[in-house]
Every structure is written in C-alpha cells, then in structure tokens.
Amino acid sequence: MAAADGAAEPAGFAVLAKFKGAELVGAQYDPLFPYFASHHDAFRVVSDGYVTDDSGTGVVHQAPAFGEDDYRVCLAHGVIAKGEGVPCPIDLNGRFTEQVTDFAGKYVKDADKEIIAHIKAAGRLVDHASLNHSYPFCWRSDTPLIYRAIPSWFVKVESIKERLLANNEVTYWVPSYVKEKRFHNWLEGAHDWAISRSRFWGTPIPIWASDDFEEIRVIGSIEELEQVAGRKVTDLHRHFIDDITIPSSKGKGVLRRIDDVFDCWFESGSMPYGQLHYPFENKELFENNFPADFVAEGLDQTRGWFYTLMVLSTALFDKPAFKNLVCNGLVLAADGKKMSKRLKNYPDPTEVINKYGADALRLYLINSPVVRAETLRFKEEGVFSVVKDVFLPWYNAYRFLVQNVRRWEMEAQERFNPGATQEAAEQLIAAAAAEAEAAAAGQTSSSSVAVLDRWIAAAVRSLTAFVRTEMEGYRLYTVVPRLVSFIDQLTNIYVRYNRKRLKGGKGRADCAACLTTLFQVLLTVTKVMAPFTPFICEAMYQNLRRSLVAAQQQQQNGTAAVEAVPASVHWCDMPPVVQEHEGDARIQASVNRMQAVIEAGRLVREKNNRGLKQPVRKVTVVHPDPDFLADITGELSEYVIGELNTLELDTCSDMLAYAELAAQPEWQLLGKKLGKDMGKVAAAVKALSVDDILGYEKSGSITVAGYELGPGEIKVVRNFKPPAGVAPGDVDAAGDGEVLVVMDLVQQEDLVAQGLAREVVNRYQRLRKKAGLTVTDVVDLYFAPAAAADGQAAAVGELISKIMSAQSAYLKESLGVSVLELSTKPEDRVVIAEEVQSVGGEEFMAVIAAAPGSSAVTAAAKAVQNMSVN
C-alpha cells in the first residue's frame, strides 16, 4: 500500500493494512522473551482507557509488578488474580532474577545495551533511538526509581465498602461538600488497604507465621506475647521481640514474626483506642466518649487520617470514629506555591509571632478561606491588618474604660462596682439611669436605660446567641467575621458616641451606668473571643476580674457567700443565650440605620470638601418608616447631630420630596429564574412608573411581563432631586438606596466660628497627648499671644480672642475646664507644656499648667525624659 497523503514510506517497510485497535483485542502473540511464556492467559491484547494515541505508539506493554494501571488492567482481564503472586523479573536490589536466564544478576539500568543486542540478534529490532521523557527520581539521592510490587498485608476494605458509605452519611462535615463529594467518591472507589511496610523502625505487626504461611497466629496483647515467649516484654520494637518464636500447633516447627511493621497511618487511624490503651484500660471512659464529638485536620487528610479513622472504626465497631469533622484548607506561600524550607518563600513563624503576637496570627488564619477548606496565600501584611483593624481598636476601647473607671473612682472617692453578675449589673445600670434622669429633671422619677446602652446590650445578646448557634454547627467561617464586626461596632459606635458620657459629661450617675455597660460588654466579649484570641482575652480579663472580685466582696458583706470569680477567662463558662428583650430588634435596626445616616452625611461632606469640624445649619433624613424617623429625632438625635455636626436635624417621610425613584432588576437573582426572557423583563422593570414602584415596595411583589417578581428581585434606586429654588452647591445628598441624607451646605459667620472652636479643642487635646497626660490628670488651660517676629510680645489676634470669648461654654464642655488668658495663671501653677498653634490663619500660644507635685507634672516630666532617650 502507498503511504497515506503522499508521505514517504519508511525505508525498508511497507504498509500492509490499516485498522482500528479494537480489532486486535483478544489476539494472542508470541512474547519478545520466553521467560514467562508459560504464564496462564498472558500475552494477549486487551484494551483500557488510560492508553492514548497522543503520546507514544498507542500500544503499551503491561507489567503488573511495575505499575498501578498495569496491575489494575491485568487483574480486570484475568491475567493475574488477587491474592496470588505477580510475575516479577527483578529482586529487591533491582537486579534480574534467575528466571531471566540471559541477564540474571544484572542491574536493570545496566542491561539496556545487552537487551538491545539480544533483540537485534533475534531479528526483532524495528528501530533503535533515544527518547527524552519524564521519569521518577529519588529526591534524596537523585537516582532513578523503580516501582515494584511487593507482598503486603491488607485490610479488606472492599468487603466493608457499603458500611463505610453508610457510616459516612451519619457524620456532619464542615464544609459539607468535602464529605458529599471528595470523601464519598474516595470511599466509593476504595481498594483493599496495604498496611505493611518493609522497614526496621515502626510498630511491628504482631503476626507469627510458619515458613509456608499455612499456620498464622495473631498476638492480641502484651500478656499473650509474654505467655508464649515465657519472659517479660517491656519494649515492643522489633529488635526486642523478633527473636521470639512460637511452637507450631500443626507440627511445622516454630512460628516466627513476619518482617513487616505497620503503616504509620494504621497507627493514626487507631488513635481513638490506642491513646486510652483500650480495651485493656479505660474501657468505660472510651465507650462513653466514642465516637468523638469532632476531629479537625487538613483537606489532604480525606485520603489519610479521615479515611483510616473511618475504615478501622467501621471494621471494629460498625460506626464512624467521629460525629463531626472540621476540614481546613492548605496554607500556601504568598506566590501561591507550597511553602518550602528550601525556597524560603514564607516568613519565619517565630518572627511573625514575636512581631505581631500569637493571637494575631491565630485570628488571621481562622478568619481566612482556610476554615472553608480553601487555600490561603499567606501574607504577613494580613497579620498586621488584624493588629491594626481589630486588636488596636478593641484594646483602645478597653483602655478607655480603664482610664475612665480610674477617673470616676478618683472623683467619687469610692470603688467602681460593675456588679458581681450580669443581673446585678443590669440592676445597677437601671438604677443609675433613673438617678441620672431624676437629677436632670430635678425630681425623683424612673427612667429607661440610655438608648445606646440598650442597643449594645441587645447586640451582645444577639452576638452570643449567634456564636453559640454557629459554634454548635462548627462554622468558624461565620463566627469570626461576626465577632470582628461586633468589635468594630463597639469601638466605632458605642465608645465613640459615648465618649462624653464615659468621661462624666452627663453626671456621675449616668457615667456609672455607661461605664458599667461598657464593662459588662467587654467582659462578655473576652469570654466569647477567648477560644479565638486566648492571650489578649486573658490579659484583659485579669484586670476586669479585679472589679468583679471587689463587687463579690462588697456583696458578701450583706449577704451569704457567693461563687468565687474564676481565676482565668478560660475557666469561665461560655456566656449563655439570653432571650431577646422586647424592642431588641427595633433598637438594633434603628441604630444600624442611624449609622447609615451618619456615613451618608460624612460622604456628603467629603464630596463637598467640608471638614467635620465645620458645622452645617441643617440635615434632613428622608425615610418612609415613621418608627425609624421617630427614633432619629428622639433618642438617637444627639448622636446624629454630634457626628454630623449640624445645628438642626429634620426628617421627611415623603421620599419623592427629595428623590426620583427608578427600578432596576436584580440581575443575579433573576438571571437563573428568567433565562432567555431576562432582557424582556429587565426592560419592563426599568419602565415601571413611580406608582408601580411604590406599590411594589408596599406589597413586596409585582407582575412584570407575565412574571411575578417578589421581595429582593427588584432594586429601588432613589436619585437625589434638589428642592425647587435651591441654588446649586447649597445642598447635596447621599444615601444607601434605603435612607437619604440631605445636607444644607450654606456657610455663615456663626457656623465658621463654631468650626474654629472645634479646631481650638483639637489643638489642646493634641498638646495634652504630646505632654503624656491621661484623662485622670487634672490641669489648667491658658492661651497667650504668640511671640512677634522682633521678639516683642504681640497681642492675641482678634479672631482668637473672639473664639475664646464667644465659644467659652463649648470649650469648657469639650475640654473639661475653661480656657483662660495666661495672665490669670496663679504663680504656684507649673507650666508643663506650651506650643504655638494656628487656627483660622491666626497664631496663639497654647499653655497647659498644673499644681506642683500633681500626677500631671509627673507624667509630663516622664514624657520629656522618654523623648530625650529616644
């Protein structure tokens, strides 16, 4: 036959026929070498899908002793049988055996040339060439490897496969897809498990056998081994027991221990029983606690530890070894490669811990994709972010509490009592709130707890319930983000918005209520966070515990003894789930909306380059919910006014007064539902009238282009529409699609003056910090002219004088003391800090003074000393 497509035929060859490989299946052939020609049912053509025609010839010789696929194919086609010997032409040293008569004793890699010569001499050599291809090498010695089948001892996994699958079904895995897909598929394809290894070190397999293996005895205990050995056995390593022989009961001489040791995975899978020396000891303890509540390991253990645990527990007890399983992903280097000591592509863990702390590393890892069985590219800056974004704000809230408790105790001349229990704390908070209300009204009356105290208490109850529910479900990936979010709310809402209350700005009783609330919140957070960040929680708890102990002692003076305060946060019970109080849902929703209002207002300021220190005349909050608007203008108004720095807060329930409504389809939700009709429905949604949109918002559903669309499937967008007659730039707005914040941006002289007063407060606060002062340090504040260019004293500028006079009440409220002219300073006051400041383009000298020997003088001197050292 001519060569196909006009290609030249190889010299010396002619194409006789072309046909598919399937036509050869079943054909027998004469082997190239005669050494195993007598093997039953060998040397015939079989087929299998692992052979492809895109590499090599498409024909592969099967050697069942040297490849997994080779063994599988030969077993499937009856060339070999399970449990019988496999033909193997080489020994354990890689040399040909005596069966290979022409090359016996020769190392396989050294015999290539002789084998080629032998084939050529027999007239069977078609071609002789060198081909480059991948080949396994030993990573230690860099020498070529030979995969060779060896006799092994097996656990008959295939016979219990159905029981394995059934036991897997009754376990609970996080994440679930690892169980349902990866592990289930592995169990379905499970083969008998080779548990023996040809090594010296390891746990010896306790099998004694005759030379022909027709008599086998398995030793079940040390006691049994001592009985047959006639001596005491104290070490089970093979060099202590391999000399022990057992007389044969069948007249076969003596039984000797087989050479193999256990695969270490057999020992790992035996962990639940081995660790308790079951069944020889701790029988009741084991049986009362098996299966384990949960185990945790990496994704790679689906074919390792998870598998061996399941196999052995199913074989022994017909039950899984665990009830729940947490599977984590793998931590990779920042470049996505496996971490390698040789490549040094990851930071030293010890250095990371020394630099950022073990808690930061721990929280970084458990707040990452790793806890969802996904990979994580480890980046050191991620650990730093935990310190910066979580630990520092959290610690600052704790430090702020400590500083203000110390200040409160100095002013009240009594020990701070946060309540020995949560119930006692709630009673103290309620009593303090009533006292504060009565003092403000000048009469005795009862009062509800401050709004943000109620809000943070509701948030703590919600957090505790959520954490317990999710932890019971082993869902770390939902717990930590919620905890981090709560800490953010605690620091950026509760502490930030209550700084005035915590400093005693609303009276001693109100301050006590606020401090007690913050104390109990921080105490609960340390207990909830303790499993995740054990060290920082323990440090905080040890200090908080002092107040608890004092409260216990105070309570014992008048009542019977109470429980001792646990000495460690890790000895405390997890905070219990407390039933929601009436109004919890509303107050949490209102504060969340309030925060949305504040963030929208800040966005308006940012867009219009208007700093927060500069007040605005009016802010209007637009929202259709009358309950929320009532909260905004009632209990929450002072926080919105303070954070947005507005003189007036107004509300409006008519969204159309300030906005134009438009509807957009939620593409992600509707795409799967509508399919090819998505375009038609999307166009109809965008064409909805204002009345249609309002109707959808009210009812939660609407029929569009023949489809009924429900809640969340249409997004209602509110675009700001300036009121009629308002000049461009005089008003602007922002929102989140639900709430709209409209801000009056017109600037007038009185607003500018108030903004400059805030700047003055900022300058004195910075000077206090620079001087090393804390909130408990009592000082006097003064102002004086800045030195003139010629060295002569200059007068205080007109603007600064006006601010100090007109805004004196605000300055005193913000700074705690009046700001006076330096000329009024008593002679005995010591100046501890002074610095030229600039506000509104005018300079003045800010001065801080204190009484001789006071804590302020000491702190300032220490700060100066530290600066000198640095």
ZAMARGU-4260 file (C-alpha; in steps of 0.2 Angstrom, whole numbers, plus 5000, padded with zeros to 4 digits):
<rodrens>
0) 5000/5000/5000 | 5006/5018/4997 | 5009/5029/5011 | 4994/5040/5016 | 4993/5058/5010
5) 5008/5056/4999 | 5020/5054/5014 | 5036/5044/5010 | 5036/5027/5017 | 5050/5022/5030
10) 5064/5014/5022 | 5063/4995/5022 | 5044/4995/5027 | 5028/4993/5018 | 5010/4997/5024
15) 5000/4981/5023 | 4984/4986/5031 | 4976/4999/5042 | 4963/4995/5055 | 4956/5001/5072
20) 4965/4995/5088 | 4949/4987/5094 | 4950/4974/5081 | 4966/4967/5089 | 4958/4965/5106
25) 4959/4946/5111 | 4973/4942/5099 | 4987/4932/5106 | 5005/4935/5102 | 5022/4927/5105
30) 5032/4936/5119 | 5048/4945/5114 | 5057/4935/5128 | 5052/4917/5133 | 5055/4919/5152
35) 5036/4919/5157 | 5029/4912/5141 | 5020/4898/5152 | 5010/4910/5162 | 4992/4907/5162
40) 4981/4918/5150 | 4995/4930/5146 | 5002/4938/5130 | 4986/4943/5123 | 4979/4960/5118
45) 4967/4969/5130 | 4961/4987/5130 | 4959/5001/5143 | 4955/5020/5143 | 4971/5025/5151
50) 4981/5022/5135 | 4980/5036/5122 | 4986/5039/5105 | 4993/5057/5108 | 5009/5050/5116
55) 5020/5035/5110 | 5013/5022/5099 | 4996/5019/5107 | 5001/5002/5112 | 5008/4999/5130
60) 5015/4983/5137 | 5008/4978/5154 | 5019/4973/5168 | 5008/4971/5183 | 5023/4971/5195
65) 5028/4988/5190 | 5013/5000/5188 | 4996/5004/5196 | 4987/5004/5179 | 4996/4988/5173
70) 4991/4979/5189 | 4973/4985/5188 | 4971/4981/5169 | 4979/4963/5171 | 4968/4960/5186
75) 4952/4965/5177 | 4956/4954/5162 | 4961/4939/5172 | 4979/4939/5168 | 4983/4939/5187
80) 4972/4935/5202 | 4970/4945/5218 | 4980/4936/5232 | 4991/4926/5220 | 5009/4930/5216
85) 5013/4943/5202 | 5026/4938/5190 | 5041/4949/5193 | 5058/4948/5184 | 5069/4958/5197
90) 5074/4957/5215 | 5074/4969/5229 | 5091/4976/5223 | 5084/4980/5206 | 5093/4965/5198
95) 5086/4952/5186 | 5081/4936/5194 | 5087/4918/5189 | 5071/4916/5179 | 5078/4929/5167
100) 5092/4917/5162 | 5101/4929/5149 | 5103/4943/5161 | 5102/4936/5178 | 5110/4946/5192
105) 5112/4961/5181 | 5106/4978/5187 | 5091/4983/5176 | 5098/5000/5171 | 5115/4992/5166
110) 5107/4979/5155 | 5100/4991/5141 | 5113/4988/5128 | 5114/4969/5131 | 5095/4968/5129
115) 5095/4978/5113 | 5109/4967/5106 | 5099/4952/5110 | 5083/4958/5101 | 5093/4963/5086
120) 5101/4946/5085 | 5084/4938/5086 | 5079/4949/5071 | 5065/4958/5081 | 5073/4975/5082
125) 5062/4988/5072 | 5071/5004/5077 | 5084/5010/5090 | 5084/5028/5096 | 5085/5038/5112
130) 5069/5047/5118 | 5068/5060/5132 | 5053/5058/5144 | 5049/5061/5162 | 5055/5048/5174
135) 5054/5047/5193 | 5070/5050/5203 | 5073/5049/5222 | 5073/5066/5230 | 5086/5061/5242
140) 5099/5053/5231 | 5094/5059/5214 | 5094/5041/5207 | 5081/5033/5196 | 5067/5024/5205
145) 5059/5008/5200 | 5041/5005/5206 | 5040/4986/5210 | 5025/4976/5218 | 5030/4968/5234
150) 5020/4956/5245 | 5010/4965/5258 | 4997/4963/5272 | 4980/4971/5268 | 4964/4976/5277
155) 4949/4970/5267 | 4941/4987/5264 | 4932/4982/5248 | 4921/4970/5259 | 4915/4984/5270
160) 4913/4997/5257 | 4894/4998/5259 | 4896/5000/5278 | 4909/5014/5276 | 4897/5024/5264
165) 4883/5022/5277 | 4894/5027/5291 | 4900/5042/5282 | 4882/5048/5279 | 4878/5049/5298
170) 4893/5061/5301 | 4892/5080/5299 | 4907/5089/5290 | 4911/5107/5288 | 4911/5112/5274
175) 4899/5099/5269 | 4905/5097/5251 | 4921/5088/5256 | 4910/5074/5264 | 4897/5073/5250
180) 4910/5074/5235 | 4928/5072/5239 | 4927/5059/5253 | 4911/5050/5247 | 4919/5047/5230
185) 4935/5041/5238 | 4926/5028/5248 | 4916/5023/5233 | 4932/5019/5224 | 4941/5012/5239
190) 4953/4997/5237 | 4960/4985/5250 | 4972/4994/5261 | 4990/4989/5262 | 4995/4991/5280
195) 5013/4983/5280 | 5029/4992/5277 | 5047/4984/5274 | 5056/4995/5287 | 5065/4992/5303
200) 5058/5006/5314 | 5040/5006/5317 | 5027/4996/5326 | 5029/4978/5322 | 5014/4969/5315
205) 5010/4956/5328 | 5009/4941/5317 | 5019/4925/5319 | 5018/4913/5304 | 5026/4896/5299
210) 5038/4896/5284 | 5025/4891/5272 | 5012/4903/5280 | 4999/4889/5282 | 4999/4892/5300
215) 4997/4910/5307 | 4994/4917/5324 | 4990/4935/5328 | 4995/4940/5346 | 4982/4951/5354
220) 4991/4958/5369 | 5007/4960/5378 | 5001/4947/5391 | 4998/4935/5377 | 5015/4938/5370
225) 5023/4936/5387 | 5014/4919/5389 | 5021/4912/5373 | 5038/4920/5375 | 5040/4914/5393
230) 5048/4930/5398 | 5043/4948/5402 | 5041/4960/5387 | 5044/4979/5391 | 5048/4985/5373
235) 5038/4981/5358 | 5051/4987/5345 | 5056/4973/5333 | 5074/4971/5340 | 5067/4966/5357
240) 5054/4954/5350 | 5059/4947/5333 | 5069/4933/5342 | 5053/4926/5350 | 5047/4910/5342
245) 5030/4901/5345 | 5029/4882/5344 | 5018/4876/5329 | 5002/4868/5334 | 5002/4859/5317
250) 5020/4851/5318 | 5028/4865/5307 | 5042/4868/5318 | 5041/4886/5325 | 5031/4901/5320
255) 5042/4917/5318 | 5036/4935/5317 | 5034/4942/5299 | 5047/4955/5295 | 5035/4970/5292
260) 5030/4984/5303 | 5013/4994/5302 | 5010/5008/5290 | 5010/5024/5301 | 4993/5028/5295
265) 4986/5012/5303 | 4993/5019/5320 | 4985/5036/5316 | 4968/5028/5312 | 4969/5018/5329
270) 4971/5034/5339 | 4954/5034/5347 | 4958/5017/5355 | 4977/5017/5356 | 4978/5033/5366
275) 4967/5025/5380 | 4975/5008/5379 | 4958/5001/5375 | 4952/4988/5378 | 4964/4984/5392
280) 4962/5000/5401 | 4949/5014/5402 | 4935/5003/5394 | 4921/5013/5402 | 4929/5030/5398
285) 4932/5025/5380 | 4914/5018/5377 | 4906/5033/5385 | 4915/5045/5373 | 4916/5036/5357
290) 4913/5042/5343 | 4922/5058/5346 | 4912/5074/5346 | 4923/5081/5332 | 4940/5080/5324
295) 4949/5093/5314 | 4963/5092/5300 | 4968/5097/5283 | 4959/5094/5266 | 4973/5082/5262
300) 4968/5070/5276 | 4952/5065/5266 | 4963/5051/5259 | 4974/5050/5275 | 4968/5051/5293
305) 4950/5054/5290 | 4950/5038/5279 | 4959/5027/5291 | 4949/5033/5306 | 4933/5028/5296
310) 4940/5011/5290 | 4946/5005/5307 | 4931/5011/5317 | 4919/5004/5304 | 4928/4987/5304
315) 4929/4986/5323 | 4913/4994/5329 | 4902/4997/5313 | 4901/5016/5317 | 4912/5031/5312
320) 4926/5037/5324 | 4919/5055/5325 | 4902/5064/5325 | 4908/5080/5317 | 4923/5085/5307
325) 4930/5102/5303 | 4941/5102/5287 | 4953/5116/5284 | 4962/5121/5268 | 4980/5122/5265
330) 4991/5137/5269 | 5002/5142/5254 | 5016/5155/5251 | 5011/5172/5245 | 5016/5167/5227
335) 5003/5153/5228 | 5017/5139/5229 | 5018/5126/5243 | 5028/5133/5257 | 5046/5127/5256
340) 5061/5127/5268 | 5072/5126/5253 | 5065/5140/5244 | 5062/5150/5260 | 5046/5158/5252
345) 5037/5161/5268 | 5041/5172/5284 | 5048/5163/5299 | 5033/5159/5310 | 5043/5163/5326
350) 5047/5180/5319 | 5029/5183/5315 | 5023/5178/5332 | 5036/5189/5340 | 5032/5204/5329
355) 5013/5203/5330 | 5008/5191/5343 | 5001/5173/5343 | 4983/5180/5344 | 4985/5190/5328
360) 4992/5175/5318 | 4978/5164/5325 | 4964/5176/5321 | 4971/5179/5303 | 4971/5161/5300
365) 4954/5157/5307 | 4946/5172/5298 | 4953/5166/5281 | 4947/5154/5267 | 4957/5140/5276
370) 4942/5137/5288 | 4931/5134/5272 | 4943/5120/5266 | 4950/5133/5253 | 4968/5138/5251
375) 4976/5153/5258 | 4990/5163/5251 | 4999/5168/5267 | 5004/5186/5268 | 5012/5194/5283
380) 5003/5211/5280 | 4987/5201/5283 | 4993/5198/5301 | 4997/5216/5303 | 4980/5221/5297
385) 4972/5210/5312 | 4983/5220/5324 | 4978/5237/5316 | 4960/5234/5312 | 4954/5223/5326
390) 4966/5222/5341 | 4971/5241/5342 | 4953/5247/5342 | 4947/5233/5354 | 4962/5237/5366
395) 4959/5256/5365 | 4940/5253/5370 | 4947/5243/5385 | 4960/5256/5389 | 4947/5270/5388
400) 4936/5260/5400 | 4951/5258/5412 | 4956/5276/5412 | 4938/5282/5415 | 4935/5270/5429
405) 4951/5276/5437 | 4945/5294/5434 | 4927/5290/5441 | 4934/5282/5457 | 4945/5297/5460
410) 4931/5309/5458 | 4918/5298/5468 | 4930/5293/5481 | 4923/5275/5480 | 4927/5259/5472
415) 4919/5256/5455 | 4906/5242/5456 | 4901/5234/5439 | 4890/5221/5448 | 4895/5203/5453
420) 4884/5196/5440 | 4875/5201/5424 | 4859/5203/5433 | 4867/5213/5446 | 4875/5224/5433
425) 4858/5227/5424 | 4850/5232/5441 | 4864/5245/5444 | 4863/5252/5426 | 4844/5254/5428
430) 4846/5262/5445 | 4860/5274/5438 | 4849/5278/5423 | 4834/5283/5435 | 4846/5293/5446
435) 4853/5302/5431 | 4836/5306/5424 | 4830/5312/5441 | 4845/5323/5443 | 4842/5331/5426
440) 4824/5334/5429 | 4827/5340/5447 | 4815/5327/5454 | 4813/5309/5458 | 4807/5298/5444
445) 4811/5282/5435 | 4819/5281/5418 | 4823/5269/5404 | 4841/5264/5401 | 4850/5276/5388
450) 4847/5271/5370 | 4865/5266/5366 | 4866/5256/5382 | 4850/5246/5377 | 4857/5244/5359
455) 4874/5237/5364 | 4865/5225/5377 | 4854/5219/5363 | 4869/5217/5351 | 4878/5207/5364
460) 4863/5196/5367 | 4861/5194/5348 | 4880/5190/5346 | 4880/5177/5360 | 4866/5168/5353
465) 4873/5168/5335 | 4890/5162/5341 | 4883/5148/5351 | 4872/5143/5337 | 4886/5143/5324
470) 4899/5135/5335 | 4887/5121/5338 | 4887/5119/5319 | 4906/5120/5319 | 4905/5135/5307
475) 4921/5145/5311 | 4920/5155/5295 | 4904/5163/5300 | 4908/5166/5318 | 4924/5176/5317
480) 4918/5189/5304 | 4903/5192/5316 | 4914/5194/5331 | 4926/5206/5321 | 4911/5216/5315
485) 4904/5217/5333 | 4921/5224/5339 | 4920/5237/5326 | 4903/5242/5331 | 4908/5243/5349
490) 4923/5254/5346 | 4916/5265/5332 | 4898/5267/5338 | 4896/5264/5357 | 4913/5270/5363
495) 4915/5284/5350 | 4897/5291/5353 | 4898/5289/5372 | 4914/5297/5375 | 4906/5312/5383
500) 4896/5300/5395 | 4911/5290/5399 | 4920/5305/5404 | 4906/5310/5416 | 4900/5324/5405
505) 4881/5320/5409 | 4884/5317/5428 | 4891/5304/5439 | 4876/5293/5439 | 4875/5292/5420
510) 4894/5290/5419 | 4892/5275/5431 | 4878/5267/5420 | 4889/5269/5404 | 4905/5263/5412
515) 4895/5248/5419 | 4888/5244/5402 | 4904/5245/5394 | 4912/5234/5407 | 4900/5220/5405
520) 4901/5221/5386 | 4920/5220/5386 | 4919/5206/5399 | 4907/5196/5388 | 4917/5199/5373
525) 4933/5192/5381 | 4924/5177/5386 | 4916/5174/5368 | 4933/5178/5360 | 4944/5168/5372
530) 4944/5152/5361 | 4950/5163/5346 | 4962/5175/5354 | 4967/5167/5371 | 4981/5178/5376
535) 4974/5196/5374 | 4957/5190/5382 | 4966/5183/5397 | 4976/5199/5399 | 4960/5210/5399
540) 4951/5198/5410 | 4964/5198/5423 | 4961/5217/5425 | 4942/5216/5423 | 4942/5202/5436
545) 4948/5214/5450 | 4932/5224/5449 | 4922/5208/5449 | 4931/5202/5465 | 4928/5219/5473
550) 4910/5218/5469 | 4909/5200/5476 | 4917/5206/5492 | 4905/5220/5493 | 4890/5209/5490
555) 4897/5196/5503 | 4896/5210/5517 | 4877/5210/5517 | 4873/5193/5510 | 4878/5175/5510
560) 4894/5169/5501 | 4893/5169/5483 | 4903/5160/5469 | 4921/5164/5468 | 4926/5173/5452
565) 4935/5161/5440 | 4954/5164/5441 | 4956/5163/5422 | 4944/5168/5407 | 4947/5150/5401
570) 4939/5144/5417 | 4923/5154/5413 | 4908/5146/5405 | 4903/5152/5388 | 4890/5166/5390
575) 4873/5159/5390 | 4860/5163/5377 | 4848/5176/5384 | 4831/5178/5377 | 4828/5194/5367
580) 4821/5208/5376 | 4806/5217/5369 | 4812/5231/5357 | 4829/5222/5354 | 4825/5220/5335
585) 4819/5238/5333 | 4833/5246/5343 | 4846/5236/5333 | 4838/5241/5316 | 4837/5259/5321
590) 4855/5261/5326 | 4860/5252/5310 | 4850/5265/5300 | 4857/5279/5311 | 4874/5273/5306
595) 4869/5273/5288 | 4863/5291/5290 | 4880/5296/5298 | 4890/5288/5285 | 4880/5296/5271
600) 4882/5313/5279 | 4900/5310/5280 | 4900/5306/5262 | 4891/5322/5258 | 4905/5332/5267
605) 4918/5323/5259 | 4911/5326/5241 | 4910/5344/5245 | 4926/5346/5254 | 4918/5351/5270
610) 4928/5345/5286 | 4918/5338/5301 | 4924/5352/5312 | 4914/5364/5302 | 4896/5364/5307
615) 4881/5364/5295 | 4865/5373/5298 | 4853/5358/5294 | 4852/5339/5290 | 4836/5331/5284
620) 4834/5312/5285 | 4822/5305/5272 | 4814/5288/5275 | 4797/5281/5274 | 4797/5272/5291
625) 4789/5283/5304 | 4796/5272/5318 | 4814/5275/5312 | 4811/5294/5310 | 4804/5295/5327
630) 4820/5286/5334 | 4831/5298/5324 | 4823/5314/5330 | 4821/5306/5348 | 4833/5296/5357
635) 4846/5295/5343 | 4846/5313/5338 | 4860/5319/5349 | 4872/5306/5341 | 4867/5311/5323
640) 4868/5329/5327 | 4885/5327/5336 | 4893/5316/5322 | 4887/5326/5308 | 4890/5342/5317
645) 4873/5350/5312 | 4863/5363/5322 | 4847/5356/5316 | 4840/5339/5312 | 4824/5336/5302
650) 4815/5321/5295 | 4804/5318/5280 | 4794/5303/5276 | 4790/5308/5258 | 4804/5301/5248
655) 4798/5310/5232 | 4801/5326/5240 | 4820/5324/5238 | 4822/5310/5226 | 4817/5302/5210
660) 4813/5284/5210 | 4819/5271/5197 | 4818/5252/5197 | 4832/5240/5192 | 4831/5221/5190
665) 4842/5211/5202 | 4852/5203/5188 | 4860/5189/5199 | 4844/5183/5206 | 4833/5185/5191
670) 4845/5178/5178 | 4843/5159/5183 | 4824/5162/5185 | 4820/5170/5169 | 4833/5163/5157
675) 4831/5170/5139 | 4816/5181/5145 | 4828/5191/5156 | 4830/5205/5143 | 4811/5207/5141
680) 4808/5208/5159 | 4823/5219/5163 | 4816/5232/5150 | 4799/5231/5158 | 4806/5233/5176
685) 4816/5249/5171 | 4800/5256/5163 | 4789/5255/5179 | 4780/5270/5185 | 4783/5279/5202
690) 4766/5272/5207 | 4771/5254/5202 | 4787/5256/5212 | 4779/5262/5227 | 4766/5248/5226
695) 4780/5235/5224 | 4788/5242/5240 | 4772/5241/5250 | 4766/5224/5244 | 4783/5216/5241
700) 4778/5209/5224 | 4773/5214/5206 | 4769/5206/5190 | 4780/5212/5176 | 4780/5205/5158
705) 4770/5190/5164 | 4782/5186/5178 | 4778/5189/5197 | 4793/5196/5205 | 4795/5195/5224
710) 4805/5204/5238 | 4823/5207/5233 | 4821/5204/5215 | 4819/5222/5210 | 4831/5236/5217
715) 4823/5253/5220 | 4835/5267/5217 | 4832/5284/5224 | 4842/5298/5215 | 4843/5315/5224
720) 4832/5329/5217 | 4836/5346/5224 | 4821/5356/5231 | 4814/5369/5220 | 4823/5386/5222
725) 4839/5380/5230 | 4855/5386/5222 | 4867/5373/5215 | 4880/5369/5229 | 4869/5375/5243
730) 4863/5357/5246 | 4868/5340/5242 | 4863/5322/5247 | 4869/5304/5249 | 4861/5288/5254
735) 4862/5269/5253 | 4846/5266/5242 | 4835/5265/5258 | 4839/5281/5268 | 4843/5298/5260
740) 4853/5311/5270 | 4851/5329/5263 | 4863/5342/5270 | 4862/5361/5269 | 4879/5367/5264
745) 4877/5386/5265 | 4890/5394/5276 | 4888/5408/5288 | 4898/5418/5300 | 4892/5409/5316
750) 4895/5392/5308 | 4913/5396/5304 | 4916/5402/5322 | 4909/5386/5329 | 4920/5376/5317
755) 4936/5386/5323 | 4931/5382/5341 | 4932/5364/5337 | 4949/5367/5330 | 4955/5375/5346
760) 4949/5360/5356 | 4959/5349/5344 | 4975/5359/5347 | 4973/5357/5366 | 4969/5339/5365
765) 4985/5336/5354 | 4995/5346/5366 | 4989/5335/5381 | 4993/5319/5372 | 5011/5326/5367
770) 5014/5330/5385 | 5010/5312/5390 | 4994/5316/5400 | 4979/5305/5403 | 4961/5308/5407
775) 4964/5307/5425 | 4977/5321/5425 | 4970/5337/5431 | 4977/5353/5423 | 4973/5371/5419
780) 4972/5378/5401 | 4978/5395/5396 | 4981/5405/5380 | 4993/5419/5376 | 4999/5429/5361
785) 5012/5420/5350 | 5029/5429/5350 | 5031/5443/5337 | 5045/5442/5324 | 5055/5455/5333
790) 5055/5446/5349 | 5042/5458/5357 | 5026/5451/5364 | 5011/5453/5352 | 4993/5454/5356
795) 4981/5439/5354 | 4973/5441/5337 | 4955/5447/5335 | 4949/5431/5329 | 4957/5420/5343
800) 4950/5432/5356 | 4933/5431/5349 | 4933/5412/5348 | 4939/5411/5366 | 4926/5423/5372
805) 4910/5418/5361 | 4913/5400/5362 | 4919/5398/5380 | 4905/5387/5385 | 4908/5375/5371
810) 4927/5375/5375 | 4924/5371/5394 | 4911/5357/5390 | 4923/5349/5377 | 4940/5351/5387
815) 4933/5350/5405 | 4940/5367/5411 | 4939/5385/5405 | 4952/5391/5393 | 4959/5407/5402
820) 4972/5421/5397 | 4989/5416/5403 | 4990/5432/5413 | 4977/5425/5425 | 4988/5409/5430
825) 4992/5408/5448 | 5010/5409/5452 | 5011/5392/5460 | 5005/5383/5444 | 5019/5374/5434
830) 5019/5376/5415 | 5021/5358/5409 | 5018/5361/5390 | 5017/5376/5378 | 5016/5377/5360
835) 5012/5389/5346 | 4996/5385/5337 | 4987/5391/5322 | 4968/5392/5319 | 4959/5402/5306
840) 4976/5409/5300 | 4980/5417/5317 | 4993/5411/5329 | 4992/5409/5348 | 5002/5401/5362
845) 4993/5386/5370 | 4998/5383/5388 | 4995/5368/5400 | 4999/5371/5418 | 4996/5360/5434
850) 4998/5361/5453 | 5016/5356/5459 | 5018/5338/5463 | 5002/5333/5454 | 5001/5317/5443
855) 5001/5329/5428 | 5018/5336/5432 | 5025/5319/5434 | 5018/5312/5418 | 5024/5327/5408
860) 5042/5325/5416 | 5042/5307/5411 | 5036/5311/5393 | 5050/5323/5392 | 5063/5310/5398
865) 5057/5297/5386 | 5058/5310/5371 | 5076/5313/5377 | 5081/5295/5377 | 5073/5292/5360
</rodrens>
